[in-house]
Amino acid sequence: MGAGEGDAAASKEKGGGGVDRTSLDGVRDKNVMQLKKLNTALFPVRYNDKYYQDTIASKEFSKLAYYSDICVGAIACRLEKKEGGAVCVYIMTLGVLAPYRGLGIGSKLLNHVIDLCEKQSIPEIYLHVQTNNDDAIAFYKKFGFEITKTIEKYYKNITPPDCYVLTKFIVQAATKK
């Protein structure tokens, strides 16, 4: 399942300071059940143990989002090595529970990962999104992601089975003298 299923509506900024009441916390053994519960509510697939191991192993690149101390969203990433040894970030999932969408929580989660990539000189972030998930595609495009590939029959047991690969290439800021 791709990262485009959860927080597509975050672009609808509502008043009320949603981000101000939001905090992020790392995913660890002691709170991974929060992520499992969120994923059950957000996504039509069940994730295996490797997904959760990769999430915990990514350390700062995976976060739970709390709104007024209630766990309402998460981003789960995996660090991957490309040919030639360069590291890139794969967003496995990004989701926010429906009542909390539009408060900037998904944006805060995604910006956290983008900022980390910039600071650590990681040149690329990518994810998969179901081809009919227009809201998610629009959400990621706001952050500079672009469709770089279409994969037919990527998903099993959901329709349509095709996905887009969305990629953001991180432009490293010039060092200041």
VOLO-419003 format. One record per atom (N, C-alpha, C, O): residue in three letters; x, y, z. Coordinates in steps of 0.2 Angstrom, whole numbers, plus 5000, padded with zeros to 4 digits. Atoms other than C-alpha are relative to their C-alpha. Layout:
% VOLO-419003
alaXYZ...
***
This chain:
% VOLO-419003
met500449945000met500050005000met500450065000met501050065003gly499549945001gly500750174996gly499850055005gly499450045010ala500049944995ala500950335006ala499450044999ala499350095003gly500449955001gly499550424998gly499349995002gly498850025000glu500750024998glu498050345007glu499750055005glu499150055006gly500249974993gly497950455023gly499850075000gly499350095001asp500149934998asp498150635023asp499950054994asp500250104994ala500149965006ala497650695006ala499750075001ala499850124997ala500349944999ala496550825013ala500350055004ala500050115006ala499649954996ala497850915023ala500150074997ala500350125000ser499949935003ser497851055010ser499550045002ser499550105001lys500549964998lys496251115017lys500150035007lys500050005012glu499849974994glu496951235030glu499450035004glu499050075001lys500649984996lys495651255044lys500350055005lys500950045007gly499849964994gly495851395057gly500049965006gly499849905006gly500050044993gly496151345075gly500649985002gly500749955007gly499450024997gly497951315076gly500249935001gly500449915006gly499950084999gly497951125073gly500849985001gly500949945005val499350025000val499851125070val500350025007val500749985010asp499749984993asp500151215087asp499849955005asp500249945010arg500250054995arg499251075096arg500249934998arg500049885001thr499850065002thr500150945087thr500849995002thr501250045002ser499350024998ser501750855093ser500249944996ser499849904995leu499750065004leu502850725084leu500449965005leu500849995009asp499650044995asp503650575093asp500249944995asp499949924991gly499750065004gly504750435086gly499649945001gly499349935006val500350064999val504150265083val500549955003val501049945000arg499650054997arg504850135095arg499749945002arg499049945001asp500350064998asp504549965102asp499450015005asp498949985004lys500549994995lys503550035116lys499450044998lys498850045001asn500649975003asn502350135105asn499849984993asn499350014990val500250035007val502250035089val499349984999val499049984994met500750025000met500549975094met499650064998met499050054994gln500449945002gln499950155091gln500050004992gln499550014989leu500050005007leu500550145073leu499649944997leu499249954992lys500450055002lys499749975071lys499250015000lys498950004995lys500749994999lys498050035077lys499850064995lys499350054991leu500249955006leu498150195065leu500049964994leu499549984990asn500050035007asn498650085050asn499349964999asn499149964994thr500650035000thr497149975054thr499450044998thr499050034994ala500649955001ala495950125054ala500150034993ala499650054990leu499849955006leu496850215039leu500049964993leu499849984988phe499850035006phe497350085026phe499649934999phe499549895004pro500450065002pro496449935017pro500449945000pro500249884998val499650065000val497949815019val500349995007val500350045011arg499650024994arg498849735034arg500750004999arg501049974994tyr499349995001tyr500649775036tyr500449945004tyr500249925010asn499650054997asn501949635040asn500550035005asn500650095006asp499549984995asp503249635054asp500650044997asp500850085000lys499549965003lys504549695042lys499950074999lys500350115000tyr500249935000tyr503649855039tyr500150035006tyr500450095007tyr499949964993tyr503649895058tyr500750005002tyr500950045005gln499350004999gln505449835059gln500450064997gln500850104999asp499749955004asp505949955045asp499850075003asp500250125003thr500249944997thr504950095053thr500450025006thr500650085006ile499749984994ile505750085070ile500850014998ile501150055001ala499349995002ala507450065061ala500250074997ala500850094997ser499949945004ser507250225051ser500150065005ser500250115003lys499949964995lys507350315068lys499650074999lys499050074999glu500349935001glu506950505065glu499650014994glu499250054993phe500349995006phe506250475048phe499249975001phe498849984996ser500750024999ser504650395055ser499750035007ser500150035012lys500249974994lys503550485067lys499249995001lys498849984996leu500750004998leu501850475076leu499850075001leu500250115004ala500249934999ala500850635076ala499450005006ala498949965005tyr500549994995tyr499850685092tyr499750075000tyr500050124999tyr500449945000tyr498450815092tyr499750005007tyr499349965009ser500350004993ser498050865110ser500149935004ser499749915007asp499850074997asp498950705116asp499649944997asp499749895001ile500450065003ile497850595105ile500449984993ile500650024989cys499650025006cys498850495092cys499550004994cys499049964994val500449995006val498050545075val500349994993val499949994988gly499650015006gly499350515062gly500749985000gly500949975006ala499350035000ala500950445056ala500350014993ala500050004988ile499650015006ile502350445043ile500449945002ile500849945007ala499650054999ala503250285041ala500549994994ala500249984988cys499550005006cys504850285030cys500549945001cys500649915006arg499450055001arg506250165025arg500550034997arg500450064992leu499449975004leu507950215021leu500349944995leu500349894997glu499850055005glu508550125005glu500750034997glu500850094997lys499449995004lys510250114996lys499849994993lys499649944991lys500150015008lys510150144977lys500749984997lys501249975001glu499350025003glu511450084965glu500550065000glu500350124999gly499549954999gly513050174967gly500150025008gly500550065009gly499949994993gly512750184986gly499650065003gly499650075009ala500349944997ala511750344988ala499349975004ala499049925002val500650024996val510350335001val499450044998val499550104996cys500649965002cys508550384997cys499549985006cys499649935009val500650014995val506950385008val499449984996val499250014992tyr500650025002tyr505450285004tyr499550015005tyr499549985011ile500649994995ile503850345012ile499549944999ile499249934994met500450065000met502950175016met499350025001met498850004997thr500649974999thr501450265023thr500050075003thr500550095007leu500249944997leu500750435028leu499350005000leu498950004995gly500749995000gly499050455035gly499850045007gly500250045012val500249974994val498050555047val499249985000val498949984995leu500750024999leu496350505054leu499550054997leu499750114998ala500549955003ala494850585045ala499850065004ala499850125001pro500249944996pro494250705059pro500550055001pro500450115002tyr499549964999tyr495950775060tyr500450034994tyr500950064994arg499749985006arg496350805042arg499850084999arg499350105001gly500149935001gly496450985036gly500350055005gly500250115004leu499749964995leu497351045051leu500850014999leu501150045004gly499349995001gly499151035044gly500449955003gly501049955003ile499650054996ile499650875053ile500449964995ile501049954996gly499750045005gly500050775037gly500650054997gly501150024995ser499449955002ser501050935031ser500650005004ser501150005002lys499550004995lys501950935047lys500549945000lys501149945000leu499650065001leu502450755045leu500450004994leu501049984995leu499650015007leu502950765027leu500650055000leu501250044998asn499549955000asn503950925030asn500649985005asn501150005004his499550024995his504850845045his500549954996his501149964996val499550055004val505550705033val500450044994val500950034993ile499649965005ile505950835019ile500650045003ile501150045000asp499449964997asp506950945031asp500549955002asp501149975002leu499550054998leu507850785038leu500449994993leu501149984994cys499650025006cys508350745020cys500450064998cys501050044996glu499649955001glu508950915017glu500650015004glu501250025002lys499549994995lys509950925033lys500649944999lys501249955000gln499550065001gln510750745029gln500249994993gln500549944991ser499850015007ser511050775011ser499749944996ser500149914992ile500350065004ile509850635005ile499650034994ile499250074995pro500249965006pro509450684987pro499349984998pro499050014993glu500750035004glu507750584984glu499649975006glu499849935010ile500550034996ile506150544993ile499549974995ile499350014990tyr500550025005tyr504850434984tyr499549955004tyr499649935009leu500550034997leu503250344987leu499549974994leu499649994989his500550025005his501850244978his499350025002his499150035008val500749974999val500050314976val499649964995val499749964989gln500550035004gln498550224969gln499850054995gln499750114996thr500149965005thr498250294952thr499350055000thr499350104997asn500649964999asn496450354957asn500050045006asn499450075007asn500049964993asn496950444973asn500250074998asn500850095000asp499949945002asp496850614966asp500250055005asp500650095005asp499849954994asp496850704983asp500749995002asp501150045004ala499350024998ala498450614988ala500550034995ala501050064997ile499649985006ile499250654971ile500150085001ile500750115000ala499949924999ala498850844973ala500350025006ala500750075006phe499649984994phe499450844991phe500750004999phe501150045001tyr499350015000tyr501150774987tyr500350054994tyr500850084995lys499849955005lys501250894971lys500250065003lys500650105001lys499949934997lys501151044983lys500750005003lys500950055004phe499350004997phe502750984991phe500649994995phe501149974997gly499550015005gly503650964974gly500149934998gly500649924994phe500050075003phe503350784971phe499850004993phe499350044991glu500250005007glu503150734953glu499949924998glu500349885001ile500150075002ile502450574945ile500649984995ile500850014990thr499450025004thr504050484938thr499949934997thr500349914993lys500150075003lys503350314934lys499349975001lys499050005006thr500650034999thr501750214932thr500249925001thr500549904996ile499950075000ile501750034938ile499349965000ile498949985004glu500650045001glu500349914932glu500049945005glu500549915006lys500150064996lys499649784944lys500550005006lys500749955008tyr499649994994tyr500649854959tyr499749975006tyr500049935010tyr500450024994tyr499249824972tyr499749934998tyr499449924993lys500450065001lys498449654975lys499450015005lys499450045010asn500650004996asn496649644981asn499750075001asn499250085005ile500349935000ile496249834978ile499950024993ile500450004989thr500149985007thr495549914963thr500050085000thr499750115004pro499550035005pro496349994953pro500649985003pro500950005008pro499450034998pro497849894955pro500750044999pro501250025001asp499449965002asp499050024947asp500250055004asp499750085008cys499849944996cys500050154955cys500550044996cys500850024991tyr499449955002tyr501150304952tyr500550005005tyr500449995011val499449994995val502850324959val500150085000val500250114994leu499949935000leu502950504965leu500750015004leu500949985009thr499349984998thr504750574968thr500150075001thr499950114997lys499749934999lys505450724976lys500750005000lys501049965004phe499250005000phe507250764972phe500250065004phe499950125002ile499849954995ile508050864986ile500550044997ile501150024995val499449965002val509051014980val500350025006val500150065011gln499649994994gln510451034992gln500150085000gln500450114995ala499949935000ala510551214998ala500850015000ala501249985003ala499349995000ala512251294994ala500350025007ala499950065011thr499849984993thr513351315009thr500250075000thr500550104995lys499949924999lys513551495015lys500750015002lys501049975006lys499349994998lys515251565016lys500050065005lys500650085007
***
